[in-house]
Amino acid sequence: MPYWRLSSFYFAYFAALGALIPYWSLYLKSLGFDAIDIGILMAIPMATKFIAPFIWGWLGDHLGRRMSIVRLGAFLTTVVFLAVFWLTGFWELGLAMVLFSFFWNAVLPQFESVTLVYLRERAAHYARVRVWGSVGFIFAVVLLGVAVDALGPGVILPVLLAIYAGIWLSSLVIEDPSSEEPPRRQPSITRVLRLPAVIAFFMVCFLHQAGHGTYYTFYSIYMESAGYSKTVIGQLWALGVIAEVVVFLFMHRLLPRFGARRVLICSLLLAALRWMLIGQFADSLAVMLFAQTLHAATFGTFHAAAIHLVHHYFTGRHQGRGQALYSSLSFGLGGALGNLFSGYLWSGLGPGATFAIASGVSLLGLLIAWRWVEDRLPGVE
């Protein structure tokens, strides 16, 4: 297994997320956009994440050359992003974001498939490779926070361009695995999708990511308005991902002991607490530090439990489509609508009420999970 080559790709890919998610809204604000415009523009990468996995996944399944698709997507992302240096209007910038995020969102699902094929029977070691993505996120978010403080939000553009180019370059040294496991004969996937537990699970994932919309879109702006420097804001983002890394190291013990359903419910409860703390106590650094450590639950334990449930709900040849549905309905549709509506809520109701609504969305997800989500689907696995 080409461990370091795979890890370097994850490092570069999630470094791009570490630059885009915390700081892109600050760049948009520096261009003069209001909260509604920022919410719409920040929803674009999530919206393309809803569509892109299916299109590029279909190509990957039919062509069988996943790394060629990864390289093409990474290259086109870099080329299209160049246009952002000259575009400052809402519509033209929005179109550029649609294009570069569409190609960017083609990359990760295909690369995940490549990694898992390389791992084969050692799939449990996936976290050892994926953890470098979290390291890349931390690296980018901390250093870019210092750079934005010193040079202004415009520095985000050349940094992102360099990272996107790094993703493409790292893809050039990774070849497709020799072969993938042949699909097994199974009944139609529609049987699984009609089960109440599966429907409830996807509803919970959708609501969980929708609740994150306010955080991903306005957290940096909110912290800046509360008097925190860009350097401190970057460190707060990094603290959340460090907490995520730590919990990933222990998930192989937590899931067998408590079960994915209980971990999911606990994650949603802590998410509701986190959004309420951020919305009501932004002036307290101690509370903000504690709230960021809860990222271990709102992303770390939730994502691990969700991947575990997808693995058991969608077996054999249904695995790819199950993972695509999870990504598209949660990070894609849920994230896009959460980002979009957070702009309107932020503009109309203000930060405290918007984070309170996000907390309520997480609690709704908790109730659905408590009532309908199950650890196993008898007769389906």
N, C-alpha and C positions, 0 to 999 in steps of 0.2 A: 504494500500500500504506500503511495507517495504522500506520506503524512505531512511533510513540511510544505509541499506544493499545494495540497488541499487546504492546509491551515492558512497559508499566505493569502489564498483567495478569500476565505472567510474574513480574515483580518481587514483586507481592503474593502470588501463589500460593506461590512458593518461600520467601518470608519466613515464611509459615505453617509450612512444613517446618522452617525454621531455628529456629522457636520450639518446635515439637512434638517433633521427634526428639531433640534434645539435652537438653531440660528437662522433658518430660512425665514421664519416669521419676523425676526428682527430686521433682516435685509428688506423684506417687503414693507415693513413699517418705515424704513429709511427712505423708501421710494414715495412715500406719502399715501399709501393705501390705508383705508379705515378698517375697522374690525370685521365688517361684513365681507369686504373684498379679500382680506387676509384669510378668513374662514373658507371662502370659496376656493381660493388658490391653493391653500393647504390641503383641501379635500381632493385635489386632482390626482396626486400620486396614489392615494387610497382607492379612488374610483378606477384608475387604470389597473390597479392590483386585483380588482374584481373581475376584469375582463381578460387581461393578458395571460394569466396562468392557463386558461382553457385553450386559447389560440396556440400559444407556444407549446403547451403540453401535447396538443394534438399533433403538431409538427414533429415533436420529439418522439412520440410513440410510433409515428408512421415512417419517419426517416431513419430513426435509430442512431442518429449522430448528434447526441445531446451537446457535446462540447463545441461542435460547430455552431450550434444555436447560441450557446453561451458566449462564444467569441463574437459572433455577429451582433448580438444584443448589446454587449459591452462596448463594442466599437461604435455602433450607431448612437448609443447613449452619449459617448464622449463627443462625437461630431455634432450632434444636435445641441448639446449643452453650450457649445461655443456661441450659438446665437443669443444666449441669455446676456452676454456681455454688452450687447447693443440694444436689447429690448427692455423698455421700461413701462410701456402702456399695459393696461389690464388685459386686453384681448390678445395682443401679440405675445405677451409673456405667458398668458394662460395656455395658448396654443403650443408654445415651446415646451411648457411643462407637461402637457399631454403627451407630446412626442417622446421627450427624453425619458419620462417615467414609464411610458408604455414599453420601450425597449429595455429599460432597467429592470422592470418587473418580469421580463422574460427570463432573466438570468438565474435568480436564486432557485426557483422550483426545479429547473433542469439540473442545476449543479447539485442540489440535494439528492436527486436520483443517482447521479454519478457517484457521489460519496458513499451512499448506501450500497451500491453495487460493488464498489471497491472493498467495503467492509465485509460484505457477505455475512457469514455466520458470526462475525464480531460486531454486529450492529449495536450491541450494548456499549461499545467504545465510541459511539458517535459523539458524545459530549466532550471527549478529549480533543476532537477536531473542532467542533463548534465553539468551544470556549474561546478560541482565538478571535472569533468574531466579536465577542464581548470585550476582549482586550483591545481590539481595534477601535471599537466604539468609545471606550474610556480614553484611549490615546488621543483620538480626534476631538472629543468634547472638551477635554481639559486644555489642550494646547490651543485650540481655536478660540476658547473663551479668553485666554490671555491675548491672543492676536487681535480679536475684535475690540477688546478694551484699548489696546495700543493704537490700532490702525483704523478702526471703524468697521461697520458691517460689510463694506465693499470687499474686504479681504476674503469673504466667504467664497466668492466666485472663483478666483484662481486656485484656492485650496480644493474646492469640489472638483474642478476640472482635473487637477493633478491626481486626485483619488480615483476618479472615473477612469482615467488613463491607466492607473495602477491596476484596477480590476481587469481591464483588457489585457495588459501585459502579463498578469499572473495567469490568465486563462490560456495563454499561448504555450505554457510549459506543461499542461495537463492533457493527457490523451483520454479518449473514451476507454472504459474498461473492456476487456476482451469479449465478454458476453454477459447478457442478463438472463435471469432465470425465466424459463418459459412459463406462460400463464397457466393456471390450473382451471379445470372446468368448475364453474360455479353457477348457481342460480342468478337471476337478474338482480341488479343492484337496487331496483325499485322496491323490492321486498324489504330491504334494510331501510331505505329512505322513508318508508311509510310507518315505521315503528314509532310510537309516541316518545320513547327514550331518545331516539336519534333526532327527531324533530325538536324536542326540548333542548337537547345538547347544542344544536346549531343556533337555536334562539338565544341560549345563554351566551355562546361565543359572540354572537352579533351584539347583544346588549353590553357585554363586557368591553368590547372594543369601542362601541359607541360612547360609553362612559369615559373612555380615555381621550375622546376628541378634544375636550377643553384643555386637558393637560398638554397634549402634543402641540396644539395650536397656540395657546396663550400663556403657558407656564413661564417661558423666558420673558415675555413682555410684562407679565404680572410681577415677576420677581424684580425686574428692572424698575417698575413703577413703585415698588416697595422700598427701593433704595439700595438693592444689591448690585454689585459690580458684575460685569460680564465674566470676570475671572471666577467669582464666587458662584455665579449661576452655572458656569461650566463644571465646577467642582460638585455642585449639588446634583447635576445630571450624572456625573461620573459615580457619585456615591450610590445612586440607585442601581447602576449597572454592576458595581462591585458587589452589592448585596445580591444581585441576580446570579453572579458568578458563584458566590459562596453557596447559595441554596442549590444550584445545579449539582454541586459536588456531593450533596446528601440526598438527592431525590431518589436514588436507587434504594435507599433505606426507607424513606418516608412513604413512597407509594405502596410497597408490599405491606407495610405495617398498618396504614390507615385507609388505603383504597383511594382510587382516583376521584370517586364521587365526593368523599369527605374533604379531600384536599381542594377540590373545585369550590365547594361551599365555603370553606374557610378563606380561600383566596378572595371570593366575592365579598365576604364580610369585611375583610381588611381593606379591600378596594374602596368600599363605601366610607370606611373610617378615614382613609387617606385623603379622598377628595374633600371631605368635610373639614379636616384639619388644614389643608392648603387654603381652602376658601375663607376660613375664619381666622387663621392665626399667621398670616403671611409676614407680619412684623416680628415674629419670634424666630430667630435663627435656630434655636434648640428644637422647636416644634417642626421646622422645615427639615432639619437633619433627620429627625425621627420619621417624618412622613416619607422621605426619600428611601429610608431603609425598607419601607413597606413595598418598594418595587420588587423585592424578593418574592412577595406574594402576588402582587397585581400582574406581574409578568412571569417571573420565574416559576413558582409552583403552579400557577394557572396553566401556563403553556405546556409544562411537562405533563400535567394531568390530562390536558386536552389531547396532546399527541398520544398519550397512553390509551385514551378512550377511542380515538380514531383507529389506532392499531388493532383494537379488539372489535370495534364495530364493523370495520371494513377490512376484510381479510383477502388474501390471495390477490387476484387480478383487480380487485376493487380498491386496493390500497392507494394507488395513484390518484384515482378520482376522489377518494375520501379525503386525502390530504389537500387536493385542489379545492374541494368544497370548504374545508376548514379555513384555508387561507383566504379564499375569495369572500366567503360570507362574514368572516370575523374581521380580519385586517383590511379586506377590501371594502365590502359594502358597509359593515359596521363602522370602520374607521372613517370612510368618506362621509357618511351621514352625520357621524359624531362631529367631525371637523366642520362640516357645513353649518349645521344648526348651532354649534357653539358660537359662531360668528354673530348670528342674529341674537342669540341669548345674551352674549357678552355686551353687545351694543345696546340692547333694550333693558336688561335687568342688572347688569354689572357683574363683577367677578364672584362675589360671595354667593349670589343666587344661582349663578351658572354652575359653580362647583357643587352646590347643594343639589341641583337637579342631576348632575352626574352621579352623585352619591345615591340618589333615589333610583337611577337606572341600574346601578350595581345591585341594589337591594331587590329590585324586581327580578334580575337574573338569579339571585340567590333563591328566591321563592320558587322559581320555575325549576331550578336544579334540585331543590329539596323535595319537590313533589314528583318529578317525572324522570330525572336522569338516573340511570342505573350503571353499575360497574360492568355487568355482563348482559349479553343478549342471548338467552337460551335458544338453542336450535338454529342459530345463525352463524356462530363462529365455526 
